[in-house]
Amino acid sequence: MNLIKLSIKRPVLTIITMLLVIILGVISLTRIPLKLIPDISPPVAVVVTSYPNAGPEEVNQKVSTPLERELSTVQGLDEISTQSQEGSSLILLKLDWNTNVKDIETDVLQKISNVNLPDDSQKPRFLKFDPSQLPVIQFGLSSDLPANQFNGKVDQLTEELKRIDGVASVDTNGSLSKEIEITVKPEDLKKSGLTFSQLSKLIASQDISLAGTNIVQDDRVISTRILSDVDSLKQLKDLPITEVMSQTVRLSDVATVEEKTVQPESITRAAGQPAVLVNVLEMSNANTTAVANQFQQTLDDKLNSSAYKGMEATVLFSQGDYINRSIKSIGTSLLLGAVFAMAVLFVFLRNIRSPLIIAVAIPYSVIFTFVLMFFSGFTLNILTLGGLALGVGMLVDNAIVVIENINRHLSMRKTPKMAAYDGAVEVAGAITGSTLTTVVVFLPVVFISGIIGDIFKEFSATIAFSLIASLVVALTVVPMLASRFLKEPKEVGRPAYQKLINRVLMAAIRHKIMTLAVVIGLIVLSAFSLIKAGMIFLPETDEGFMTVNVDMGNGVEKSVTRDALEEMTKQLDQESSIDYVLSVAAVSSRGGMGGSVNENEGAIYIKMKPLSDRSVSTSELSDRIQPELQKIARQYESQAEVTLQSSNSTGTDAKSYTFNLSHPSRQLLLKDEKKLTSALGKIEGVTAVENNLTDTTEEQVIVLDREKIAANQLNTSEIASEISTLMRGQFLFTLPLNDQLEDVYIRMPEETITERLDDIVIGRNGSKVITLKEISEVRRMDSPEKIETINKNQALQYTLTLKSGTSSSEIKDAVDKVAAEQKLDIETQLTASGDQALIDDAKDDLILALILAVLLVYFVMAAQFESFKYPFIILMTVPLTIIGIALSMFVTRIPLSLSVMIGMLVLVGIVVNNGIVLVDFINQRRREGLTKLEAVTESVTLRTRPILMTALTTILGLIPVALGLGDGGEINQPMGIVVIGGLLFSTFLTLIIIPVIYLLFEFRKN
């Protein structure tokens, strides 16, 4: 109360304090980094081991399994999965969210050192998952320049772009390079008496640069060096290799030596011509928008310069650009919400001064919030700004209650200063209690672990900060301004809505039991509909970028994949809503850019036109074109599969459902896979079924005969190494050529490997030449491309592509039903992953948060009223929201989601405010001597206007959010919808049901 008196008595001090906060707020706003979502650090670690030249089964047996056995005892481990493929092992460690990856790093490294791995394998690397390792910018480079010149320009450009502040790396895909290739002439090599590996060692030994010791000559110390380098193609061709019949055999006698353009592993094309896909990664602590803006500016400046004339760049995806658009859209929603809230005040208060005083609360509270956000280390993202947009209507609630009560005291003919003080003091306890009840609902979010906690802690804290700021404004700035500018209001008659509410109230009081029965019935029906509603993790966002993933089937060559992608690209070029298309033939699984590539897989990256320039969403277009692209792919290969994935910077995918199928036995797992896969495609709402089963591919296996090898006095290990080297080729050294260093490789001719492998010389037994067919047998065998396990069981991951509007919880129930009908093996496990796993993890935490929120609200009210009874009466407003929530979800056809449940959490704190104001006023009237019925009816009459004003300002302030205007609005839209629906119904019912319950409790007391 002293604070109110001080602000009225010392207006200059109050104004100076306001100005100080505004200055701090503006400075804070310029310092708060912009991000799309709050920083998320999933507790995921990876152990990567390279085992060159080893097949999947050997990698699994000798590397993955021993490491998995040792690492499965790591503290805090939630799930361990392995992936063994040719030449590498990847082990994924998923920890519980209370475990820090840094805390277990030492333990993991110690356990790795305890494992005996093959001598040929490299040391395992421990890596922590970092979201900044994902590209923040993707763009395509194309040009009509000659390939070599274009490639040089690309390398030069990427090196310059790497120097931009905040950029961690710039990686290219599809660029060309040069190398020196030594192609062996098998027959000439055979005549020389050398094997492939012997020739390789002889060539490599010719390029030597070794340091010697220092010597003293003429009183000076001179360093020495032993040099035998190769610095030209001619020198390389003329290298002496051996002597045959006193004739020197040179390299050019047994091999061809030439400079070649190395074709990239992947074929990248845009607008029908070769292109390069560029991925830009930012540093983990960088400001995404600052990096993106500076990168875009630098890229434009470079391409406009004469050095890069003829080159064009098209940005496929820029997270910074999307953040800027999203922040702008939410900022617009915030401003529109404020304007709508002000309109309500003008309608109800019917004067200009009161609304203007209250209007101060919105910008001042927002600016005050920026100060608290800056000192809390928060970022400005779509969730924290969404929190402000969600609360913009609530920011004036406290000010409305105060100003409306001051007006009431002015109508009692009090002086402005006295009316300002008495009016503010009278409701100070009520608005403090109502603010605290709203703030405490967010306290349980602190106890939510996992990605939900990471995402919504800043969101919740931002709303809490803004509400605390609005309370301070309502108890200081508003009374001060009111004491200076408000005058005695004109008397007005009772409005029509007041008469209607009074008539409904009197009817409800006369039929208390029937009224409560009807409301309880509606609550039960609404709660049942919510339980039956489908659920997704987060709403689908339209970021204007999607990827077409194409799997042509095992064994398909890169050229076939390229041709299919080119025809799909022509089809996509006919779509008016698409801005740019870039295709990549031969990628890693599901369109990834890392790891070894699969020639049978491809990806098409699609950039959509801006939302304002197209009539269809990315999701709608995806549903429409998927069957068309699938048809094109199957014209090339009957087993081809095409799936589409929309880009989502939150890392979730509302249009796919993923789960794992696992079993200790691979044979039984494959048996169940066949039964399950065919049945899954029949589920309604599923457009495509895909799993990562790599059907055993046919491979050529060279089986060595130990007896014959020993008889020819050869070594099995050396023979195996010789065969591997000649089939793969070998790097020798680098050669300075054309002002740059080029790699020198030696290889066998491809036709020799494919057609005359048996005749290759493997070694000598005295003067006898030994060929491969003399000590081995070549067979055709089936072998898996990769072997995957989850928690030591053989596993497969399924991905079901869903139609727009299909909830993952509905699909989960359908998948479980299908699995039960197929009668899978008793040891087969089916576990959800992806978004559904996040839903399962979040559901219990969110239900707990809702329960804790209700309890905390009750505790705050009990302390305020010094009663256990009145808070219980007020708490009855909470179930009333269920009716509005269910109806709003039904009308707008939105499923349950994390956003909806957070909206419910917000409602718990909002709806009790009206009950607090009403019950507190009833108790005040009773203390003044009124009967129960008189106190109830008079309180409803006097409090209806401020209650409707606070409710409507919140509702109208949320309309822009509920409409989901602009980019990034999809995440906050469901929150706005359910808060509007819940508040709309609960506000009206609060004015009717709470008085009825109050009278019933007091009747029982009497």
N, C-alpha and C positions, 0 to 999 in steps of 0.2 A: 504493500500500500504506500510505503514511503517513496517507492520508485515512481508511482503515479503522481504523487504530490510534488516530487522534485521536478518531474518533466513539465508539469503545469506551471510551477512557480518560476522555473528557469528555462524559458524557451530557447534562449540563445545557446545554452549548453547542449540542449537536445538537438538543435540544428547543427551545431559544430560536430557533435558525435555522429550525426547522420552523414555529414559531408566526409568525415574521416573514413567511415565505413565504405562510402561510395568510392572514394579514391583507392582504398585498399582492394575493393572488389574489382575495379577496372584493371588495376595492376595484376591482380591474381588471375583474372580472365586471360590476360595476354601471356601468362606464364604456364597455364595449365595445358599439358600436351593433349593433342587430339588423337583419339584412337577410335576404331570401329566399335569394339567391345572391350571390357576390362581385360587386363593382362591375365592370361590363364596359363598355369604351369602344371600340366598333367604329370602325375608321378609315374612316368614311363621311362624305362631305360632300355638300351639295346646293346647286345654283345655281338659284334661282327667279326667273323674269322674267315680269312681267305685260305683256301686249300687248292692251289693251282692244279689243273689237269685231273682232278678227282671227280668222279661221277656222283649223282645225287645219293645213291645208296651208300657209297663209300664215305661221303661227307657226313651223312646221317649216323652211320655206324661208328666212325672214328673221331668225329668232332662234335656234332650236335648232341648225341646221346650222352657222352661223358660229361659235357658241360651242363646239360640239362639236369643230370643226376646231382651234380655238385651244387648248382645254383638254386635248386628247388627248396633248399633249406634257408634261403635268405630271409631275414626278418622283415615282416610286413608285406611279404609277397602275396598278391591276390591271384595272379594267373601267370603261368609261364607257357609260352608257345615258341615253337621252333620252325624254321623253314630251311630245308636243305636242298640246294640245287647245285648244278655243275660249278665247281670251283669256289663255292662260298657257303657259309653257314650264318644264319641270322637268328638270334634268340631274343625274343621280346619279353621284357619283365614288366608286368603291370602291378604296381604296388597299391596298397590302400591309400586313400587321400590324406591320411594322418601321417604318412611316412614321407620324409624328404629324401629325394634321390641322392643328395650330397651325403646324407647320413649313412647310406648303405654302400657308397662307392668303394670305400676301403675294404669292406667285407667282401664285396663282389670281386675285386681285384685279387684278394687273398685266395678266394675259392678258385678263381681261374688259374692261379699259379699252382694250385694243388693237382690240376688235371694234366695227365701225360698225353700230349697231342703228338700226331705224326711229325717227324722231322721236317717234312716238306711244307707243312702248314705254317702260316705266318702267325705272329703273336696276336691273340684276340684283342679287339679294341672295345672299350667301354664308352658308350655315348649316351648323353642325356637328351631326351626329346625336347625340342625347343620350337614353339610355334613360329618363331622368326625364321626357321629354316624353310618355311613355305614361301613361295614367291609372292611378293606384294605387287609386282608389275609383270605383266606378260605382253610382249609385243612382237610383231612380225616385221622382218626386214626383207625387202625385195628390190630388185634392180634389173635393168636390161644390160648391165655391164657384162663383159666376159667373166666367166666363172672365177678364174684365177684373180682377176682384178677385184671382183666383188668380194671374194673371200678375204683378200688383204685389207680392204676397206672395213669389213666387219670386225676383223681382229683389232684394227687400229681404233675403231669407234668404241668397242667394248672396253679396251684398256683405258681410254679416256673417261668413260662413264664410271669405271670402278673408283675413280678418284673423288667422286661426289661424296660429301659428308653424309654419313649414315648408311651408305651402301656397303653391304658385306661382300657381295659377289655378283658378277654378271656372267651367266652361263649361256652358251649357245647350243642349238641343236639343229643340225642340217648343214653346217658349214663344211667347206672343202678344205683339204690340206695336201701338201706335197710330201713325198718320200722317195728314197732311192730303193728300188726293188731289184734284188739279185735273184733271178729265176734260173734254177739249176736245170742243166740238160742231162737227164738221167743216163742216157747211153754214154755220153762223153765222160760223165762222172764215174761210171762203171769201168770204163777203160783206164781211167787214172788210178784205179785201185783204192779210191777214198770213199768213205761213207759220208752221208749228209752231215752228221755231227762233227766228223773230223774236218770237213771243209769249213764248217761254221767256225770252229775253234781256230783254224789256220788264218781265216780272214780277220777275225776279231783280234788275234795276236799281232797283226800288222799295224794296228793303230795304238801306239804306246806313247805315253808321256810320263816319265818317272823322275822324281827328284833324286839328285845325288848329294854328295857331301860338299862342304865349302872347301875351296883350295886357296892358297896364298901365292900370288904372282906379282912381282914388282912391288912388294909391300902393300898390296891390295887384296882384300878378301873377295873372292869371286864364287858365286854359287854355280852349281853344275846341274845339268838336266839331261836325261837320256831320252832321245826323241826319235820316234819312227811313226810319224803321223801321215794320214791320208787326207789330202785337201782338195782333190779334184776327181771328177768322174774318170778321167783318163788314167790317173794314178790307180784308182780302184780297179779298173778293167785290166791294167797291166801288172797287177800283183802276181808275183811268182808263187805258185801253190805247191808244186812238187816236180819231180823229174821222172820221165818215163823214157827208158832207152836213151839216156843222156840228152834228152830233149826237155827243156824247161816248159812246164805246163802252167799257163797263166789263167787267171780267173775268167777272162773272156773266152778261153777254150772250153770251159766246162759249164759256163753260165752266161746268160745275157744280163747286162747291167744297164738300167735306164731310170730316168726320173719319171715318176708317175703321179697323177692326180688321184688322191685317195677319196673314193666315194664315201660319204657318211653312212653310218649304220642305218640311220633313218632317212627317209625321203620326205622332205618338207616342201610343200607347194602352196602358193597363194595366187589367186587370179590367173591360174593356168601356167605360172612360171615358177622356177625354183625360188625358194625363200629360206630364211633362217628364223627359227623361233628363239626368242631371247627371254630368259627368266632372270628377274632381279630380286635378290634377297637383301633384306635390311638387317642392320645390327639390332641386337635384342633390346637395347635401351633407346632406340631411335624414335623420333616423332614421325609416325607414318605419313601424315599429311605433308609435313615439311619436306621429308625425303621425296615423296611422290611429286610435289610441286616443283622442287628444284630439279629433279630428274627430268621431268617433262620439259621444263624450260631449257635445260642444257641440251637435251636431245633435239629439240626444235632448232636451237641455235647452231648446233653442229651440222644438221642436215641442210640448213639454209646456207651454209658456207660452201665455198668453191671446192674444198677438199673432199666433200661427200656429194658432189653433184651427180644426179642420176639415181640416188638411193631414196627409197620411200620407207617410212615406218608407220605402222598402224597399231595403236595400242589395243590389245584384246581385252585386257583387264587391268585396272589400276585400283588397288584398294584405297589409296589416298583420294582419288577422284570420287569413289563411291562414298567414302566417309564425308567428304565435303558436301556432296549432294544430300546425304542423309541428315547431317547436322543442320544444313540449311532448311530442309523440310520440317524437321522437328522444331527448329527455331520458329518457323512460320506458324506451326501448330500452337506453339506456346503463345505467340503474339495474338493469334486469332482467338485463342481461349481467353486471354486477358480481355480482349475487346468484347467478347460475348458476355463475360462475367460483369463487365462494366454496364452493359446494356440492361442486365437484370436489375442492377442497383438503381439506374435512372427510372425504370418502370415502377419499382416498388417505393422508392423514397420520394419520388416526384419533386425533387429539387436538384440543383446543380452542385451545391456545396458538399453535401454528405458524400455523394459518389466520388467527388474529386479527392476528398480526404482519404476515403477508403482506397482509392486508386493508388495512393502512395505505397500501400502495403505490398502490391505486387512487384514492382521493379526493385523496391528497397529490399524486400525479402530475398529476391533472386540474387541481387548483388551481394547481400550478406552471405548467402549460401556459397557463392564463388569463393569468398574468403575462407570459409570453413573447409571447402573442398581442396583448395590449394594447400593449406596447412596440414591436411590429412593425407596428402600425396595421391589424390584421386586423379583420374583422367576425365576429359570431357568426351563422352562417347554417347552412342544412341540410347544407352540405358540410363546413364545419369541425367542426360537431357530429357529423356523420356520420363524420368521420375519428376523432373521439374514441370514438364508439360502435364503430367498426370495430376500434380498437386497444385497447378496454377489457380484452379478454382477454389481449392481449400485455403490458399494463402490469405484470402479476404474473409474467411469465415469468422475468425476471431474479431477482426476489425468491424464486421457487420454487426455482430452481437453487441460490441461496445458502443458503436455509433447509434444503433437503434435504441439502446437503453438510455444513452445520453439524451437523445431526442425526446424520449418519454419523460425524463426528468425536466427537460426544458419546458415541456407542456404543462408541468406543475408550477410554472412561473418562477423557477429558480434562476439565479444568475448563471451565465455561461460557464464560469470557472467552477461554481458549486455543482452545477449539473454534470460537468465533465468529470469532476472528482467522484461524486456520488454514483453516477452511472457506471463508471469504470470499476469502482470498488465493488459495487453490487454484483457484477458478473465476473470479476477477476478470478474468483475461486472456480466458477463453472468452466470458464474458457481454459484456465490452467489445467484443470482435471481432464477436459475433453482433449486438449493438445497432448497431454501425457498419455492418455489412452490410445491416441493415434500413433504416437511415437513408440510406445512399448510393444506394439504389434510387430515391429521390425527387429526387436531384440532377439527373438528366437532364430532369426536368419544367421546370427553369429554362430549358432550351434550347428548349422547345416554344413556338412562337409561335402567335398566333391566339387564337380564343375558348377553345380547350382549355387553353392556358397560363393565360389569365385566370381560368378556372373552377377549375382544379385546383392552382394554385400554393399558395393558402392551405390547401387540403385536405392537400396533401403536407407542407407545413411544419408543420401542426398535428400530424400523426402523428409527424413527426420530433421536434418539441418534446416530445410526451408520452413518447416512448421514451427520449429523453435524460434527462428528468425521472425516469423509472422506473429508469434505470441509477444515477443519483445516489442515489435512495432505497435501492436494493439494496445499494450499497456503503457507506452511512452509517447510515441509520435502522434497517435490518433487522439488521445485525450488533450495533448498540447494544442494540436491544430483545431480541435473542436472548441476548446475554451476561447480561441481567438476568432473563429470564423462562423460558428453556428449561431442561429437565432431561434427564437421560439417558433416551432412549426405550426402551420395552419392545421386546424381541425378538419379531419375528413371522416366521412361516414364509413361504416363497416363495408368492406368489399364483398362482392358476390361470393368469392371462393370461401370467405370466412363463414358466411351464412350456411353454405353447403356443408362444410366440414362440421359445423356445430349440429346440423340436423342429423348427419350420419353418426356423429358421436353419441347423441342422445338416443338414437335407435339402437346402437350397439350396447349402450349402458343398460337399456331396458331388456335386451336379449343377450346377456353376457355369455352364457353357455353356448348358445347357438353360434354366436359370432366367433368364439374361440374354436369351436368344432370345425367350422368352415375353413378358418385360417390354417388350423393344424392339418386338415385334409389336403389343402393346397400345398403345404410345406412337404408333406409326405410324398405326394405325387411328383413334386418338383425334384425332391431328393432322389427318388427312384429313377427319374429320367437322367439325372446327372450320373448316377452309378452305371447306367446302361450306355451312356454316351461313349463314343470312341475317344482315344487319347493319342496325341502326338507329343513329341518333346518340345519343339519350338515351331512356330508358324513358318511356312515357306516364304522366303524372301525372293524378290525379283531384282537381281543384281545385273541383269542384262548380259549374262555370259553363261554359256553351257558347253558341255563336252559330249561328243558322240564317241562312245567306245565301241570298237569293232573287233570281234574275234572271228577270224575266217576259218578256224579249225586247225588242228595239229598238222604240221607238215606242209602248210601252204607257203609258197615262196613270196618274198617281198614284192616282186613285180605284180603278182596277182592282187595282193593287198592294195598296192598303189593304184591299180586300174579300178578296183572297186571303189576306193575312196574318191578318185577323180569323177566317177559317174555320180556318186552321192553329192559331191560338191556342186556339180552342174544342177542337180535337183534343188539343192539349197539356195543356189543363186537366183532361183525364180521366186523365192519368198521375199515379199516387199518389206517385211519387218526385220530382216537380217541386214546388218551393215557390212560385215566382213567375215570371211571364212578362210581358215588355214588348216591344211591337213598334214598329218605326219604318219607315214607308213613305216612300220617296224618300231614299236615302243615297248617299254616294260609293261607288266600286267596292269590292266585297267587304266591305260593312258598315262601312267607315271613316266617321269623323265629320268629316273635314276635306275642304276643297276643294268644288268645285261638285257638286251632287247630281244623281243620275239618277232620274227619276220611275219608271223601270221596275225599279228595284232596291230591295230592302227587307231588313230584318234583324229577327230575333226573338232577344232576349236571355233566356236561361233560367238561373234560379238553382235548383240542386238542393237537396234536403233534406240535412242532415248525413249523413255516411257511416254513422253508427250507426243512422239512421232509415230507411234504404233498402236494398233487397236487390240492386239493380243498380248497376253503375258508370256513370259518365257516358258512357264509350266504348260500353258495351253498349247503353245506351238510344239513343245516337246511331245505331248500326247498325240498330236496330229501327225507329225512327220515320222515318228518312230516306225509305224507299220510300212511306210513308203520306203524308208531307208533299209529296213529289214528285207523287203522284197528285192531291192537292188542287190544287196549283199548275197542273197541266196541264188541269184542268177549266176554268180561265180562259184559259190560253194554251197551245197544244200544244207550243211550243218552250221552255217555262219550265224552268229548272234550279234545283234545291235542293241545297245542300251544307251540311254541319254541321262546325263547327270547335270543338274543346274548348279552353278557355282554358289556357294554359301560361305561367307566369311566367318560365320559362327562355328563352322566345322560340322554342322549337322545336316541331315538330308531327310526332309519330310516325305520325299517321294520314293524312298527305298526302305525295305525291311531286311535286316541281315541277321543271320543266326548261324551257329556252329553245330555241326553234326560230328560226333566223335564216338570212337569205340576202340578198345584195346587191340582188336584184330583188324588189320587192313582189309582182309578178305571179306569179313562180315560187314565192315563199313561200306565197301563198294557194293555189296549185295543190297544193303538198305538204301544206298544212294539211288540205285536204279528204280526201286519201288517208290521212293519219295519224290524224285524229280518229276516223273510223269504225272503224279497226282497234284503237285503244287501248281502246275500251269492251269488247272481247272478252277482255281480259287477265284471268285469274283473280285474284281478290283486289281488283279495282278496282270500286268501286261507282258512281263518277261521274267524268266527264271534262269539264273546263272549261278554256277558254283566254280570253285577254283580247282576242280578235279582236272588234272592233266592226264587224260587217257594215255596209257602207256604208248609211247611213240616208238616206231621201228628204228633201230640203230644197228650199225655195222660193228660187230664185236670181233676183235682180233684175239683169239685164244692161243696163248703161247704154250708150246709143248716143252716142258722142262727136260724131258729125257733127250730130245733132239738138240736142245740148246747146250746141255752138258756134253753130249757126244761131240759137238762142234767146238768145244772149249770156249763157249761164250757165257756171258753173265746175264741172267734174267732181268735184273734191275736196269742194266745198261741198255739192253735190247728194248725194254719198255720205254725208257727215256728217249732212245733214238727214234722210235716210231712216233711218239708223241711230238717230238721236236720237228720232225720232217712234215708231219701232217698239219701242224699249227703254224710253222714258220718260226723264225727267231730274230729278235732285235740284236744288232751287232754293236753299232756305235753311231755317233752323229757326224755328219759331214758338212763343212761350210760350203754353201752353194747359193749363189744369187743373193748375197748379203744376208743370208739367214742360215740357221742350222737345220738340216733335214735329217730325219731318222733313216738309218740304213737297215733294211730287213732282208733276210734270205728265205726263200720259199721254194717248194717243189711246184711244178706246173699243176694246175687244177685237174687237167685231164689225166695226169699220172695218178693222182690221189684217187680219182673216181673210177678209173678204168684199168690201170696197170699197177695197182698197189702191190700185188703179189711179186712182181719182178724187181722191186726196189732192193738194192744191196743193203744188207743190215750189218755185215761184218765179214771177217776173213778167218779161215782156219788154215794157217800157213799160207800157201799160195792159192788155196781154194776160196772162191767168192761164195758167200752165203747170202741167198735172197730170202725174203720174208716167207715165201710159200714153203721153204724147206724146214722152217722151225715153228710154223704156226698154222692155224686153220681160221679162215674168215667165216663168221656166221652172222645170220640176221636174227636179232633178238628184240623182245619188247622190254622197254625200260621206262620208269616214270621220269618226267622232266623235273619234278620237285617232290619232296616229301615233307608234309607238315604235321605237326603234333600240337596238342593243347593239353597241358597238365599230364604229359607222358602218354596220352592216348593219340592214336591216329585220328586226324581231323580234316574236315572240309568246311569251307565257309560258303554259305548261300547268300545271294543277293537277289531279292525280289523287287522288281521295279513296279511301282504302284501308280494307278490313275490318280489324277489330281482330286483332292477331297477325301481320299481313302485314309483312314487312321491306322497307325501301326498296331494299336491295341486290338483292333478288329482282325487284322491280318494275323496277329499272334494267336488269337483264339482259333482262327481258321486253320493255321499251320498245326497247332496242337491237336486239333480234331482230325486232320488228315493223317498225322503221324500215328494217332491211336488207331485209326481205321486200317492203316497199312500193316499193323502188327509187327513193328520193328523188333529187332533183337532186344532182349531184356537188359543187356549192358550198353545199348546205344543211348547216348545222351544228346539231348537237343537243348541248347542254351542260346538265349537271345544275346545279340551283340549290337553295336551301333546305337542308334537312337533309343531302341526299346530297352537296352541294358541301362541306359541313362534314366529312362522313365522308371524302370523297376527300382533303381537305386534312389531316385529322387522322391518317389511317391511316399514312402514311409517317412522320410525326413520332412516333407512338406505337410503331411498330416500331423506329425508331431509339432511342427511349427505353428499350425493352425490351433491345435489344442493348447499349446503354451501361450499363444497370443490371447486366446479367450480367457485363460486363467490370469494372465498378467493384467489384462484390462479389468477383470473382476477385482483383483487385488488393489489396483490403483483407485478404483471407484469406492471400494470398501474403506480404504484409508481416507478418501475425500469425504464420504458421507458418515464415516464412523458408524457404519451399519453393514450388516451382512444381507439385509433384506432388500433395501433399495437398489443396490448394484445388481442383485439377481433380477429384479423387475426390469431394469434398464437393459440387461443382457438379453432379454427376450427380443430385442430388435435384431439381433444377429440372425436367428433362424428365418426372420421375415425376408432377409435378402435372398434366400435360396429361390423364392418364387421368381423374383426379378432376374436372377442369374440364369435360371433354367429357360425362362421365356425369351430372354435376349439371345441366348445361344441357339435356341430353336429358330427364331426369326432370322438371324444372320447366318445360320448354318455353320457355326464354328465349332470345332471339337474341343474337348478338354485339352489343355496344354499347360506347360510351365507358366506361360504368361497369364493364363486364366486363373491358375491357382495363386499366383502372386497378387492378381487382382482381388481374389477372395480375401487374401490376407490384409490387403489395404482396406477392404470394406469393413472388416471386423473393427478397425480403429475408427472409421468414419461414422458408421451408422449409430454407434452408441452416443456420439456427441449430441444428436438431437434428443435422445432419451435423457442424457445428463441435464441438458438445459431445461427440459420439460419437468422432470421429477424435482430438480432443485428449486424451480419456481413454484411448483405445487407445495413443497414443504415450507417455502417462505410465506406463501399465502396462508397456510394453515397456522403458522406461528403468529400471524397477524390476527387470528381469530376466526377465520372462515371455516365453514364445515368442509368435510371431505369432498362432497359433490360440488359445492361452490368453488372450492380451491381448484378442483380438476377442470371444471368448465371455464373458469376465468383464466386459468393458466394456458389452456389450449387456445382461448381467444387472443390473449396477449402475446403468446409465443409462436403462433402460427406464422406470422409474417417473417420474423427472423429465421425460423426453421426453414420455411420455403425459400427464403433468400439464400441462405447458406447452401441448401441442397441444389438449387437451380444454378447458382454460380459455379458450383463444382461440376454439375452435369453439363452445362453449356461450355464451361472451360474445357471439358473432355471431348466435346464433339469433334474437333479437328483430329484428335488422337484416334477416336473411334472410327473416323472415316479413313484412316490410314493414308493420309495425303502424302504424295511424293515418295522418294526413295527412302528405304529403311523404316517406313512406317508400319510394316507388317508385324514386327515383333511386339510393338507396344499396342497395336490395334485391339487385340483380344482383351487386354487389361482395361482399356477405355470402355469397351462394349459392356463387359460384365459389371464394372463399377457403375456405369450409367444405369444399367438394368436393375442392379441390386439396390442402388440408392433411390431410384425413382419409386419403386414399390415400397421399400422400407420406410421412406419419408412419410408417405401418405398413411401407411398402416401404423406407423409410430404414433401419429396424432389420434388414432382410434384405439389401437390394441393396448398400448402402454397405459392409458387411463383406465381401461377396463380391467387389466391385470392389477393395477394399483388399487382400485376399489375392491377387487376380490380379496387381495391380501389384507387390506385394512378391515374389510368386513369380517374375515376370519379372526383378526386380532380382537375386534370388538366382541 
